[in-house]
Amino acid sequence: MTVPEVTVGICAYNEAQNIERCIRSVYSQIQDGFRIKEVIVVSSASTDGTDEIVESLQKEYSDLILIKQEKREGKNSAINAYLDAKTCDIVVMVNADNVFGNEKSLSYLLEPFRDEKVGIAGGHPVPTNGKDDPAGFSSHLLWTMHHNLAMIYPKIGELVAFRDIGTRLTLSQQSDEDLIRMYLEEKGYKSVYVPEAIVLNRGPETDEDFLKQRTRVNIGEVVMKEKYGYEIPTWNKKYLAKAAFRTMRDMGFHPLKMMHTASLEHKARSAARKYVREGNTDLSVWDPVKTTKKL
């Protein structure tokens, strides 16, 4: 029986402090039932030594490919670049500032593709922040909510695997995984959430950065609704209510901290609606939230 081959794509913009750990995390995965044929890093006009780090790792990993973009055009442009270069039908998207939570995460993520009707699978993001400070608690609350919501209705992001059916992303938008999911579902493919596929990320360390990040994400989701009529599950009140109950079970009841996080999210969503209502374009290229780069 032929072992399925996959491409791993990594988008990077000035990720010198994270890119080596991310790449090594990919190669540390136990390749059970699949084979990583190539790892493609697209560096979008990086100026901090990211390219040089990847080039040094190419001496160690012969199937590591670096594509340099002279101009930063946004994540969707970088994704299109590695989709055009890859040689496999199944693609894994990994963020340069994330690492796998265990050595079997990728195996878990790819397991659903044994079913030919599965088009896209999402992993389980877990923040590395502590829970004691307000911003750290907010990050844990947010991702625990996402996890519990995804157990009800798949919410896919951070770590994604999908079948490439020829889709290429518009450069005027930022919602990469939502666009890919929408196109696959239109073709009759299923979306699944894989809670065992752990990926570690870093949440914002200040309320200001949390609000900045969440406003950007919500702008993309509002645009998906306005432009395509495609509703993201995190905007469904019924799903949110069920997820909130399960999240309080998992994290305990912390009314003041939870109200604080809810207030920040409300501000972010209100700002996103206002931004789109005023006719502004989506944030296809955005300023990185620097405190999320300290994985």
Secondary structure, DSSP 8 states (H G I E B T S, - for coil): ----EEEEEEEESS-TTTHHHHHHHHHTS--SS-EEEEEEEEEES--SSHHHHHHHHHTT-TTEEEEEESS---HHHHHHHHHHH---SEEEEEETT-EESSTTHHHHHHGGGGSTTEEEEEEEEEE-S-SSSHHHHHHHHHHHHHHHHHHHS----SEEEEE-SS----TT---HHHHHHHHHHHTT-EEEEEEEEEEEE---SSHHHHHHHHHHHHHHHHHHHHHH----GGG-HHHHHHHHHHHHHHH---HHHHHHHHHHHHHHHHHHHHHHHTT----SS----GGGG--
